Amino acid sequence: MAECEYGTELMNPAEASGSIGTATEKARPPMFESRLREGLSGEARLFRDEPMARRTTWRVGGPADWLVEPAQEADLAWVVRVCREERVPLLVLGRGSNLLVTDAGFRGVVVALAHPLWQRVEVVGDRIRSGAGARLKAVACVARDAGLSGLEFLEGIPGSVGGALRMNAGAMGSCTFDVVELVRFMTMDGQVEERSAREMGARYRGCDGLRERIALGAVFRGRPAAREEIQERMRQYSERRWATQPAAPSAGCVFKNPEGLAAGRLLDELGCKGWREGGARVSEEHANFIVTEPGATASDVLRLMARLRSHVQVERGVNLEPEVQIVGEGAEAWVCWKGD
């Protein structure tokens, strides 16, 4: 069985548990929204009570108190500053893959890098310079058209550059930081810096250098090759992916691979394909994928995850660690798996 190797779309989970209260008016800091709005440029967008089901690939999850789409780095720096000073949780996400927001929603500010500024991808010699909001598929296609090889594996990862950097996302035996040369990021003080890839502390499904920083973009390096060769490799990767992974709404692989094991193979061997909780179901194509149906809730997904994890622990003595990021009000109990 092919094992999924994706990373997460959660770019920076600064206080991501959303522990400052409920979604009621009383829970919101007085005048916070007015202050947040006053420092944003005219092109930035601010939403209130934005359903996160619209922003995540599982298509479940409650509302975020506020969602901001910054149009420039200054907008993002302002949001970071205001959230820090007002002690409001901040969550930065890309395309919302590999992210589960609880049904109660996120008590704080979500930043979505959806403005065209963050999605620019350009060729500079044998390098690709990309914004954090760009789709990984776009990066792979630009590299292909420029005759640059080595980035083909990015085509099948359903996320953005920022999320891939933070989690060192991978597929087809390669990882993001295998092809990254430079990372541009913002600190939680609103300062913009750049560092070489080797200084970022990349590891399996993580990047220590981005734990408390926000990825703004990266420079990828490629190797000159014939466009036809690159296209053929991308075609082969795509065929392999669609033959082993579901088309229904999902968030990629749910659990990390335990050392020396493939989580999907383990779940398959234990007969977990087809297991269901409400509108959430273990995929028949890949046992480490949970797919959702219309009407599904985040709670359905969480219950199914807990059931799978408990079953594997009892039958094989293996502790499956979630690869998906769980955020929002009430997320703490699930993140820590209390009661197991």
N, C-alpha and C positions, 0 to 999 in steps of 0.2 A: 504494500500500500504506500502510495506517495504521502509524505508527511508535510503538512503546511508549515511554512517557515516565516510567516509574516510578523511584523511588529505592530505596535499600537499607534493610534492617531492622537493620543493625549500628549500634547507638546510640553506642557508645564503644569503639573497638578499642584500649584501653590495653594495650600490649605484646601485641597479639592474635596474634602469630605463635606463641606458646606455646613459647618457646625455652628453658625451664628444665629440660628433661629428657624422660624417657619416662613411661609410665603405671605403671611398677613402683612397689612400695612404697618402694624406695630413693630414687626421684626426688621423693617427696613430703616437704616440710619436716616434721621431727619435731614432733608435737603440733599441727600446723597445724589439723587438723580439729576437735580439741577446743577450741582457742581460738576458731575461727570459730563453733562452735556455742554457746559460752557467752555470747556477746554478742547472740544473736538472741532476739527475742520469741517467746512461745509459739505465735503464729499463723504465724510464718515457717516455711518448709519447706526442708530440706537434703537433697539427693540425692547419692549417690556413684556414679561411673562411669555417668552418665546418657547413654544413646545420643542423639546429636544428630540422628539420623535422625527421631526422634520430635518434634523441635522445629523442623525446617526444612521448607519447602514442597517442596524437591526430594526429601525423604525418603531422603537418603543422609548418610553421615558417621559417624565413629567417636565414642566416648564422651568426655564432658568429665570431668575428674577429680572436680569437684564442680559441682553446680548449686544455686543458692539462689533461692527465691522469697520476697523480703522482703515483710513485711506492713505496713510503715510506713517513713517516711523514716529513722528512727533505725536500722532494720535495714540499710538500704542504706549509710548512713554508716559503720556498723560494718564491713561487708564491705569497703568501700573502704579503710578504715583498716588493717584486718588484712592485706589483700593488699599494700598499699603497704609496710607495715613488714616483712612476710615476703618481699617481692619475688616475689610470685606473680602471674602474668598474670591480668588481669581482662577479661572480655568481657560487655557488656550488650547483650541483643538483645530485639526485640519479638516479632513473630509468625514470625520465621525466614524471611521471603521475601527473595530476592536475597542470600542468604548460603550459602556453600559451606564446610563443615567437612571437612577431609581425612579419609581413612579411618583414619588413625592417631589421630585425635581431638584434643581441645584439652587441653593440659597447663596447667591452671589452674582458675579459677573462672568459671563462666558465671552471670550474673544474669538471670532471667526475670521481668519485671514482670507476673505472671499473677494476683496477688491483686486482689480487687475494688477496693481502694483506688486502684490505678493505672488503673482502667478507668472511673472516674466521668466522666459527661458531663452538664453542667447548663447551663441557659439563664439568662443574666443580662442582661435587656433585649434589645439587639440583638447581644449577644456570646454565644459558646459557650465555657465553661471546661471543659477536658478534661485527664484524666491521660494520662501518656505511654504507658500500656499499652492505651489504648482503641483499638479498631479504627477506621480512617478511615471505614468504611462507617457505623459507629454515629454518628460526628460528623455526617456528611452527613444521616442520617435524622433525628437530633434537630433539626438546623437546618431541615430540610423541615417537620417537624411544628410547629415554632415560627414558620413563615412567614418564614424568613431565607434569602435567596438568595445565591449566590456560592460556596457550598461544594459544589455538586453534583458537581464533578469528583472530589472525594475518594472518592466511593462506589465507584469502580472500581479504586482503588489497593489491592492486597492486602497491606496492612501496618498498622502501628500509628502513633500520633501521634509517638512518640519517634523511630522510624526515619525518618518523613517529615520531621521537623524537621532531623535530622542531615544528611540528603541532599537537602533541599529537593525532595522527590519531586513529580512532576507528571504530569498527563494532560490531554488535551483542550485543550491550549494554555495551561493554567494551572499554577502552581507553589504549593507549600504556603505559602511566605512571602508570596505575593500576598494571603493572607487571614489572616495571623497578626499579632496586635497586640502580644503579650507572651509571653515564654518564661520558664519557671521551670526552673532547673537546679541540679545539685549539682557542686561542684568536686571535684577529686581529693584535697582536704583534708577533704571531708565537709561543707563549708559550702554552705548553700542560698541562692541569689540569684535575682533576677528582673531581666530587661532587656527593653527594647522591641525589637521585631523589627528596626528599622533599625540597632540596635547589634550585631546578631548576625553580621554579615558573610556573609549568604546569597549564594550564587552558583549557577551551573548545577551541579546534582547535588552540592551541598556546602554546608556552613555552617561557616565558620572558627571561629565562636564556640562550637561544640560539638565541636571536634576533641579537646579534652582535658577535656570536661565531660559530664555525664550529664543528658539531658533528663528532667525530671520531669513537665512538663505545659505547656500553652499556653492562651492566650486567642485565639479566632478571632472575627473580626468578620463580620457578614452585613448584607444589605440587605433591608428589608421587601419581601415580594412575596407573591402569592397562592400558597397551597400547591399548587393544581392546576398552575400554571405550573412550579413547581419540580419536581414529580413528573414532568411530561412531559419536562422536560429530562434528568432522571435516567434515564428510560426510554430516551430516544434515545441517551444515552451508553452505557447497558448493551447495547443492541442493536448499536451500532457495535463495542463491545469483543468481544462474543461472536462477531461475524461475522469478526473478523480475528485472534483469539488462541485458543490451544489450551485445552482443558479438562483435559488430562492434567497431572500434577504438573510444575511448572516453578518458576523463580525470577524470572519477569519477563524483561525484556530482559537479555541476557548482556553485550553490548558497548555502550559509550557511542556516541553519534552523533559521527563525526568532523565537524570544522567544515565546514558547507555540505553535508553528506551525511547520508543516513539509513542506519544500519548494516544494518537489515533489508532495505532495497531493494538495497543493495550485495551482500549475501550471496545474495539471491534471483537477481540478475542473473548471479552466478557459479555458479548451479546447485547451491547447497549444501543446499537443502531435501531432507530424507530421509537425509542423511549420518548415519552411525552409528558409535559406538564402544561395544561391549558393549551395556549396557542404556540407553545415552544416545543420543538421536536429535534431529536438527534438525527442528523442527516443520514439517509441511506447510502449516499455516495462516500461520505467521509465521517467517521465516528467522532472526530474532534471538532466538528462543526455543529452548532446549534442553529437551526433556521426558525424563522418566525412566520406566522400566518396572520391574515387580517384579524384584528381583535386581540392579538397577543399583548401581554404586558411585560414590563421589566421583571415583575415578581415571578412570572412564569419562568423566565429565563433563569433567574436566581435559584428558584426551587429545583429546577432541572440540574443546574450546575452542582448544587449541594448533594443531590441524590447520586449523581455520577461520581462525585468525589468520595462520598461515603462508601459506595459500592466497591470502588477500586481499593480503598483503604482496607476494607474488610476482607476482600478476596485475595489481594496480592500484597498487602502491607505497604503499598506505595502511596505517598502523599502527592496528589496532583496540585500544582500551584497554578492559579489562574493566570493566563496571559492577557486576557482582556482586563481593562481598567474599569473599576466599579466606583462611580462617584455619585454625589448627591446626598440629600437628606436621608439618614438611616443607613448610609453605605458602610459605616464603620463595622457593624456586626458581620457583614458579608466579607469585607476585606480581610478581617482578622479570622473569619470562620469560627467565631466564638461558639462554644457548645459542642464542638467536635471532640 
